[in-house]
Amino acid sequence: MFIALIGVDLCVASLSLAVGPEALEGWWLVHQTPVGLSVAVLTAVMTGIHALTWLSILPSLVPPRRLWGALLRPGSTRPRPGHHEPLRWGLFGAGGSVAVLLLPLALAVPLLALVTPSNPLAAIESRAGRLSIAIVAPLLLWHGAHRVFHGLHDLQLGRGPLAWGATYGIAIVVTLMTWFALVWTVVP
Amino acid sequence: MRSRRVLVIQRYLAERDTSPHLQTFALPEDLDGSLLDALQYIKDHLDPTLAWRWSCRMGMCGSCGMMLDGEPVLACEVFLRDLPTGPSRVEPLAHLPVERDLIVDQAGFLEALASVRPWLVEKAGRETGPAGEGRQSPSEVADFLGLSQCINCLLCYAACPQVALTPGFLGPAAVAVAHRYDLDSRDVGDGGRAPALQADVGVWSCTVVGECSTVCPKSVDPAAAIQQQKVRGLTDWMRGLLGFGGPA
């Protein structure tokens, strides 16, 4: 969920970007407030602890090297209609992996907020920055959504449309908002 | 002076009881050995109606699985001297229907096992030795050897919360043995196993709790098998999407 929070933060950054430079400065200033710093630190710590899960699982996820060819062999099954759990899981894994790789950056955000007033903003405004956010934010949001969706089943709260909407639905909506905001100021 | 070891055991006999209940047994101070030995003592000297499954008494047959203070164990591999002081609770394996006392109904598991087709489907024209035996290098054997150690003790089913939450979930041991055959270099039967494995109640019901691998007495690591099958499912799905999936 903290990973999804990072995704939401990036969405807000994109929206601020779309609104104007003062809004973007405002977004960064929020990070420098005590509340903003606390949330950033908490997010970094929780994400770091959760990343240990990824590190312990990763070795078992990979079959023996000799068998990698088996994964590339023409498939054994055709996907059943409506069977998209592998895709949801794949995006979940990608989001988790991205979160782990960005962990050093996430840990640095609280420090950056204390030290540099405005340097990160230039990076966000650039093409590369926007593209990065466009790719990273949805993956992070999806990671949180997929885990919470299955968590709702674990809490016996069901897997129906309401669960779908509250998890994947929110992730998709926030993603669309982010993409829209990122493109808004680029396309004249 | 050592206090007498006390076991609190769940009893249930359908002809006599409307619901399971607990019965307390006090063991002699000098009784040593395993939990299985303690059950034998109870049946021989205290209550001959106590019932449980056992066979080899050395951790190989997988018969004597049960819950000890909420943890799934093999009774033959838990020693009385290692138990904490105070009464110990002995119950049948969690998440499975109870037939009688410490005996559970394995029918659900056996159905799951059959559905993944756990047998070798050999490729035609494979390399054979002089007596017709299949050839495998040591590294090819190593790929699946760990997974072949499963003794079907069902401790992993008792440990897995999804077995309780998701009716029809294949479960760790069934996926592990299916993966054992998928990884076997002599086998080409993965297409027959995939429908059961890739169903929603197949590997996709697993949420990587990992308790199955923690409690496995033979270090089979079913959690790893499940995650590798998920990767397989993802690559098959992507290939199918791109239009070159195999036969249905």
Interface residues (C-beta under 8 A of the other chain):
Chain A: I57 S60 L61 V62 P63 P64 R66 L67 A70 L71 L72 P74 G75 S76 T77 R78 P79 H83 H84 E85 P86 L87 W89 G90 H150 H153 D154 Q156
Chain B: S139 E140 A142 D143 P161 L165 T166 D182 L183 D190 G191 A194 P195 Q198 D200 W204 T207 V208 D221 A223 A224 Q227 Q228 K230 V231 R232 G233 L234 T235 D236 W237 M238 R239 G240 L241 F244 G245 G246 P247 A248
